[in-house]
Amino acid sequence: MKKKAIVIILLWLGCGSAFSQEISKEIIGKWKLTEVGMMGQKGSPIEVFGVAEAYQEYSKPNKFTGFLGEKVTGKFKIDKAAKKIEIDVNKESTIFEIKTFTTKNMVLNLKAEEGVITLYYEKVTK
């Protein structure tokens, strides 16, 4: 019985690592912010942040560009369990929890003073 439990744990850990690698590949590209959820309410980026254009762009090797009223650049990394994206811009780190992720949509949670902000993204196809 212990051997089965160990095998299951090892398989589970291996899948987490593979999922992280998959997200690392699939996240590459531009993601447009389409909706923002905060304090039980949802709205567009213009309604919540006052900007019409908002996006995150990920490129190799671990380069990040974000736009929310102004453009910022930095680096990103995805944790081994594929549950968080850490963005480093000007030596300041922001951590996004990955709520859901597909090749076309991404939902991230960000903890802020006001509470949890949920960000809904769609991948931009050229």
C-alpha positions as CSV (number, residue, x, y, z in Angstrom):
1,M,0.0,0.0,0.0
2,K,2.8,2.4,0.8
3,K,4.4,1.7,-2.6
4,K,1.2,2.7,-4.3
5,A,1.0,5.9,-2.3
6,I,4.6,6.8,-3.2
7,V,4.0,6.1,-6.9
8,I,0.9,8.2,-6.9
9,I,2.7,11.1,-5.2
10,L,5.6,10.9,-7.6
11,L,3.2,10.8,-10.6
12,W,1.4,13.8,-9.2
13,L,4.6,15.8,-8.7
14,G,5.7,14.9,-12.2
15,C,2.4,16.1,-13.7
16,G,2.8,19.4,-11.8
17,S,6.2,19.9,-13.3
18,A,5.0,19.0,-16.8
19,F,2.0,21.3,-16.5
20,S,4.4,24.1,-15.5
21,Q,6.5,23.4,-18.5
22,E,3.3,23.4,-20.7
23,I,2.2,26.8,-19.3
24,S,5.8,28.2,-19.8
25,K,5.4,27.3,-23.5
26,E,1.8,28.3,-24.0
27,I,2.0,31.6,-22.1
28,I,4.4,33.0,-24.8
29,G,2.5,35.7,-26.7
30,K,0.3,38.7,-26.0
31,W,-2.7,38.5,-23.6
32,K,-5.4,41.2,-23.7
33,L,-7.1,42.1,-20.5
34,T,-10.9,41.7,-21.2
35,E,-12.5,41.9,-17.8
36,V,-11.7,42.7,-14.2
37,G,-13.4,41.3,-11.1
38,M,-13.1,43.1,-7.8
39,M,-15.3,43.0,-4.6
40,G,-18.0,40.9,-6.2
41,Q,-18.3,43.3,-9.2
42,K,-17.0,42.8,-12.8
43,G,-16.1,45.5,-15.3
44,S,-14.0,46.3,-18.4
45,P,-10.5,47.7,-18.0
46,I,-11.8,51.2,-18.9
47,E,-14.4,51.0,-16.2
48,V,-12.1,49.7,-13.5
49,F,-8.7,51.2,-14.4
50,G,-9.6,54.0,-16.7
51,V,-7.6,52.6,-19.7
52,A,-8.9,51.2,-22.9
53,E,-5.9,49.1,-23.6
54,A,-4.3,46.7,-21.1
55,Y,-2.2,43.6,-21.8
56,Q,0.5,41.3,-20.7
57,E,3.1,40.0,-23.1
58,Y,5.4,37.1,-22.4
59,S,8.4,36.2,-24.6
60,K,11.5,34.1,-24.5
61,P,13.7,34.0,-22.5
62,N,11.4,34.9,-19.6
63,K,10.8,38.5,-20.8
64,F,7.7,40.3,-19.7
65,T,6.0,43.5,-21.1
66,G,2.9,44.9,-19.5
67,F,0.7,47.8,-20.4
68,L,-1.9,49.4,-18.1
69,G,-1.8,53.1,-18.8
70,E,2.0,52.9,-19.2
71,K,4.4,50.3,-20.6
72,V,6.6,48.3,-18.2
73,T,9.2,45.6,-18.9
74,G,10.8,43.0,-16.8
75,K,11.1,39.3,-16.3
76,F,8.7,36.5,-15.4
77,K,8.9,33.0,-13.9
78,I,6.3,30.3,-13.3
79,D,6.6,28.3,-10.2
80,K,7.1,24.5,-10.4
81,A,3.6,23.7,-9.4
82,A,2.3,26.0,-12.2
83,K,0.1,27.9,-9.7
84,K,1.8,31.3,-9.8
85,I,3.5,33.7,-12.2
86,E,6.0,36.1,-10.6
87,I,6.7,39.3,-12.5
88,D,9.8,41.3,-11.7
89,V,9.8,44.9,-12.9
90,N,12.4,47.4,-11.6
91,K,13.4,45.1,-8.7
92,E,9.7,44.9,-7.5
93,S,8.0,41.6,-7.6
94,T,4.3,41.0,-8.3
95,I,2.8,37.5,-7.9
96,F,-0.3,36.4,-9.8
97,E,-2.1,33.2,-8.8
98,I,-3.1,31.2,-11.9
99,K,-6.8,30.5,-11.4
100,T,-7.4,28.9,-14.9
101,F,-5.2,28.6,-17.9
102,T,-5.9,27.3,-21.5
103,T,-4.2,28.1,-24.8
104,K,-6.8,30.9,-25.4
105,N,-7.8,32.2,-22.0
106,M,-6.1,32.9,-18.7
107,V,-7.6,34.0,-15.4
108,L,-5.2,35.4,-12.8
109,N,-5.8,36.5,-9.2
110,L,-3.8,39.3,-7.6
111,K,-3.9,40.1,-3.9
112,A,-4.2,43.8,-3.3
113,E,-5.1,46.0,-0.3
114,E,-8.7,46.2,-1.6
115,G,-8.9,42.4,-1.7
116,V,-8.4,39.9,-4.5
117,I,-8.5,41.3,-8.0
118,T,-9.4,38.7,-10.7
119,L,-8.0,39.5,-14.2
120,Y,-9.5,37.8,-17.3
121,Y,-7.2,37.6,-20.3
122,E,-7.7,36.4,-23.9
123,K,-4.7,35.4,-26.0
124,V,-4.2,37.7,-29.0
125,T,-3.9,35.9,-32.3
126,K,-2.2,37.6,-35.2
